[in-house]
Amino acid sequence: MTESSGTVPNETTPESSVPLSEAIREAVESGKDVRDRVRDVVVSLFRSSEATTASARAAVSGIVQSATEIVKRSAPDNPESVLRNVIDGVTSGLSTVAQSTQYAVQEATDRGQRFASQDLDRAKKDLSGISDILMDTVKYFTNRVTEEAGTAAKELKTHAERSAAAVTPVLKSSVDAVTKHPVQT
């Protein structure tokens, strides 16, 4: 994906053979269960063994851009509501990934297991990448406010900021759990 294309990569979600772009288009155009469907796509980006934070970051950026373009083309009854649900789906998916990492580390600690230092370093890097993805989402809607004067764009920017702020404590506690986990020697 190129940054300027505004398209979602045509890779498939790990759980299905549906391309990401198609999954997002279907969710946004239908207007049904947008938040949950976007969350599922975001979570699936991190479940693949070949997944990298950079590829997930590019895909989420494409999701947000494509959703915005689809909303403009399809003119749903309440476009701001659809985009709010996309924002909520992205932040919910990222929160789920962060919490899953935290729970895995806590459960391993409870069982007396240790991770190799490179595994913990990767987990910290992934969690940092999730934070970057959240900031990218906020930045995207901040730029839209600059480009499109109007209350709706400002409300979406504010919603993106609040959604990112709500996930920040989850990220922090996940990083803390990874940092405190004993290293395998």
C-alpha positions in Angstrom: 0.0 0.0 0.0 1.2 3.4 -0.7 0.5 6.2 1.7 -1.1 8.4 -0.9 -3.4 5.7 -2.4 -5.9 5.7 0.5 -6.7 2.1 -0.2 -6.7 -0.9 2.1 -4.1 -3.6 1.0 -5.7 -6.5 -0.8 -4.3 -9.1 1.6 -6.8 -11.3 3.2 -7.8 -11.5 6.8 -6.3 -14.5 8.5 -9.7 -16.0 9.4 -11.1 -15.7 5.9 -10.3 -15.4 2.3 -12.1 -12.1 2.1 -9.6 -9.3 1.1 -9.3 -6.5 3.7 -10.5 -3.9 1.3 -13.7 -6.0 0.6 -14.3 -6.6 4.3 -14.1 -2.9 5.1 -16.2 -1.9 2.0 -18.9 -4.4 3.0 -19.0 -3.2 6.6 -19.1 0.5 5.8 -21.6 0.2 2.9 -24.0 -2.0 4.9 -23.8 0.3 7.9 -24.5 -2.8 10.1 -22.2 -3.9 12.9 -19.5 -1.5 11.5 -17.7 -1.2 14.9 -17.6 -5.0 15.5 -16.6 -5.8 11.9 -13.8 -3.2 11.8 -12.6 -4.5 15.2 -12.5 -8.0 13.9 -10.4 -6.9 10.9 -8.0 -5.0 13.1 -7.5 -7.9 15.5 -7.0 -10.2 12.6 -4.1 -8.0 11.4 -2.2 -8.9 14.5 -3.0 -12.6 14.6 -1.1 -13.6 11.6 2.3 -15.1 12.3 3.8 -13.0 9.5 2.2 -9.8 10.7 4.4 -6.9 11.5 3.4 -3.7 13.3 4.4 -1.8 10.2 2.0 -3.8 8.0 -0.8 -3.4 10.5 -0.1 0.3 10.8 -0.4 0.7 7.0 -3.5 -1.5 6.9 -5.3 0.5 9.6 -4.4 3.7 7.9 -5.9 2.3 4.7 -9.0 1.2 6.6 -9.6 4.7 7.9 -8.9 6.4 4.6 -11.0 3.9 2.6 -13.9 4.1 5.0 -13.9 7.9 4.7 -13.9 7.6 0.9 -16.6 4.9 0.8 -18.8 7.1 3.1 -18.4 10.0 0.8 -19.3 7.9 -2.3 -22.2 5.9 -0.8 -23.8 8.8 1.1 -25.3 6.8 4.1 -28.0 8.4 6.2 -25.6 9.4 8.9 -22.0 9.4 7.6 -20.5 10.8 10.8 -22.1 7.9 12.7 -20.5 5.4 10.3 -17.1 7.0 10.7 -17.5 7.1 14.5 -18.1 3.4 14.4 -15.0 2.9 12.2 -13.0 4.8 14.8 -14.5 2.8 17.6 -13.8 -0.4 15.8 -10.1 0.5 15.2 -9.6 1.5 18.9 -11.5 -1.5 20.2 -9.4 -3.8 18.0 -6.2 -2.2 19.1 -7.3 -2.4 22.8 -8.2 -6.1 22.3 -4.7 -6.8 21.0 -3.0 -4.9 23.8 -5.1 -6.7 26.4 -4.4 -10.1 24.9 -0.7 -9.4 25.1 -1.1 -8.3 28.8 -3.1 -11.4 29.7 -0.7 -13.8 28.0 2.2 -12.3 29.9 0.3 -12.3 33.2 -0.8 -15.9 32.7 2.7 -17.0 32.0 3.9 -15.2 35.1 1.3 -16.9 37.2 2.4 -20.3 35.9 6.0 -19.4 36.6 7.0 -19.3 32.9 9.4 -16.9 31.4 9.7 -15.4 28.0 13.0 -15.0 26.1 14.1 -11.4 26.2 13.7 -11.0 22.4 10.0 -12.1 22.7 9.5 -9.4 25.4 11.3 -6.9 23.3 9.0 -7.7 20.3 5.9 -7.4 22.5 7.0 -4.0 23.7 7.7 -2.9 20.1 4.3 -4.2 19.1 2.6 -2.3 21.9 4.5 0.9 20.9 3.3 0.3 17.4 -0.3 0.1 18.6 0.2 3.5 20.2 1.6 4.9 16.9 -1.5 3.5 15.0 -3.8 5.3 17.5 -1.9 8.6 17.0 -2.1 8.1 13.2 -5.9 7.7 13.4 -6.2 10.9 15.5 -3.8 12.7 13.1 -5.9 11.6 10.1 -9.0 13.2 11.5 -7.1 16.3 12.7 -5.9 16.8 9.1 -9.5 16.4 7.9 -10.6 19.2 10.2 -7.9 21.4 8.6 -9.1 20.5 5.1 -12.8 20.4 5.8 -14.2 23.2 7.9 -17.3 22.2 9.7 -18.8 20.8 12.8 -18.9 17.1 11.7 -15.2 17.0 10.9 -14.4 18.6 14.3 -16.6 16.2 16.1 -14.9 13.2 14.4 -11.5 14.6 15.4 -12.7 15.0 19.0 -14.1 11.5 18.9 -10.9 10.0 17.6 -8.9 11.8 20.3 -11.2 10.6 23.1 -11.2 7.0 21.7 -7.4 7.0 21.6 -7.2 8.4 25.1 -9.5 5.7 26.4 -7.1 3.0 25.0 -4.0 4.6 26.4 -4.3 3.1 29.9 -4.7 -0.4 28.5 -1.6 0.1 26.5 0.3 1.4 29.5 -0.7 -1.5 31.7 0.2 -3.9 28.9 3.6 -2.4 28.5 4.1 -2.5 32.3 3.1 -6.2 32.4 5.6 -7.0 29.6 8.3 -4.9 31.3 7.9 -6.6 34.7 7.8 -10.1 33.3 10.9 -12.1 34.3 13.3 -12.9 31.4 14.2 -16.5 30.6 17.8 -17.2 31.3 
